[in-house]
Amino acid sequence: MKKSKPRKAKRAAVKRRARPATPRVVIVGFGRLGGAIAIGLDQAGWDVSAFPRSGDAVRRAASFRIRLADHDDLRLADLCVLAVPDGAVAQVTEQLEDDLGPDTALVHLSGALPLATFAKARTARAFGSFHPLVAVSDPRDELSGHSVAVASTSRELKGQLMAMAAALGLEPIEVPETGRAAYHAGAVLSAGLVVSLADAGVSALEHAGLDRTAALHALLPLMRSALRGMESRGLEKGLTGPVVRGDVGVVQSHLEALPPELGSLYRLLSRRALRLTATLPAETRLALERLLM
Ligand SMILES: NC(=O)c1ccc[n+]([C@@H]2O[C@H](COP(=O)([O-])OP(=O)(O)OC[C@H]3O[C@@H](n4cnc5c(N)ncnc54)[C@H](OP(=O)(O)O)[C@@H]3O)[C@@H](O)[C@H]2O)c1
């Protein structure tokens, strides 16, 4: 019995010094995505605190019961996540560097910025990027079930970012650093610019005499059904409409009815639809190609 006491004390001391099972995270900025990540990690039981800028952001973090970071949190964090606009990443890095511990990794959430954004950092530490492919317009939005592009300058940080993805229910993908701008353009085409496309659809219905609100109400379920078709059957088999049916007369009537700006967009997207359609007779394809030039 006498001998076991010091061993117990030793084990307790080792336990106190041991790194926590999950990385300690400070989120800088409590906006849309920073808020959603903080809430998600908190719910997953991670040690997460927020470092907001304005009084409004402090109140937002408090309303979700997210702890505010103090100097010790910044110094002891494993990951410091910069949830600020892309244009502020370099400046916030510069402002925070001296407050962070030497082993704290800096991670941005931008899809467009390469890791070279951190090239001007004064301190040697790991740098990373964690870009969820999800449109977050409120911190309460669900992250789980989406993909996330992960990049890092160190193997240890990559493991931590993979663990963060798993905790948030995100599926990690890797994007070559040289392809970041094209990757992010694809993401924008598939999210924000789908809203622009919906606006074009709404305008066509307004042109037909419908009210704007009623038009959006009618088109949203239609858009969802198109997404469902694509999700279950892929791009080629999920495609519907007059191009895939080879309905040349219908396409012609659409082009005659639409105002010029909408007509140009319709032509551009229909040419894309024609590329996805392999089964049309040669003369129908030629007629559509001529019409859509
Ligand atoms: N939202 C999305 O769907 C989404 C998806 C993928 C990636 N991202 C990326 O996530 C990052 C954040 O985007 P977001 O949409 O979450 O932006 P956001 O909602 O506008 O939030 C940005 C936050 O940064 C703070 N901030 C702004 N300038 C700052 C500065 N100079 N110093 C410190 N804090 C500053 C703001 O503080 P105040 O509240 O005090 O003004 C705000 O809380 C961006 O890199 C973006 O590309 C966003």
The ligand as a Gaussian input file, in Angstrom:
#p B3LYP/6-31G(d) Opt

LIG

0 1
 N      -20.638000      31.727000     -44.766000
 C      -20.335000      30.727000     -45.587000
 O      -21.235000      30.111000     -46.177000
 C      -18.909000      30.302000     -45.794000
 C      -18.688000      29.037000     -46.400000
 C      -17.373000      28.607000     -46.577000
 C      -16.315000      29.425000     -46.179000
 N      -16.565000      30.661000     -45.608000
 C      -15.411000      31.465000     -45.192000
 O      -15.526000      31.732000     -43.794000
 C      -14.898000      32.981000     -43.488000
 C      -15.895000      33.838000     -42.710000
 O      -17.034000      34.034000     -43.531000
 P      -18.488000      34.326000     -42.898000
 O      -19.470000      34.134000     -44.000000
 O      -18.655000      33.590000     -41.633000
 O      -18.332000      35.886000     -42.612000
 P      -19.181000      36.810000     -41.607000
 O      -20.470000      36.181000     -41.267000
 O      -19.188000      38.168000     -42.222000
 O      -18.285000      36.826000     -40.288000
 C      -17.035000      37.410000     -40.285000
 C      -16.648000      37.715000     -38.844000
 O      -15.341000      38.273000     -38.875000
 C      -15.313000      39.405000     -38.018000
 N      -14.325000      40.337000     -38.580000
 C      -14.404000      41.064000     -39.710000
 N      -13.276000      41.763000     -39.903000
 C      -12.478000      41.482000     -38.854000
 C      -11.206000      41.918000     -38.469000
 N      -10.505000      42.774000     -39.221000
 N      -10.702000      41.458000     -37.298000
 C      -11.397000      40.571000     -36.539000
 N      -12.623000      40.119000     -36.852000
 C      -13.148000      40.576000     -37.989000
 C      -16.712000      39.959000     -38.012000
 O      -16.858000      40.600000     -36.796000
 P      -18.156000      41.491000     -36.383000
 O      -19.288000      40.508000     -36.248000
 O      -17.725000      42.046000     -35.103000
 O      -18.345000      42.473000     -37.498000
 C      -17.561000      38.718000     -38.156000
 O      -17.928000      38.178000     -36.910000
 C      -14.450000      33.583000     -44.821000
 O      -13.101000      33.264000     -45.032000
 C      -15.330000      32.846000     -45.843000
 O      -14.728000      32.741000     -47.123000
 C      -17.838000      31.106000     -45.403000

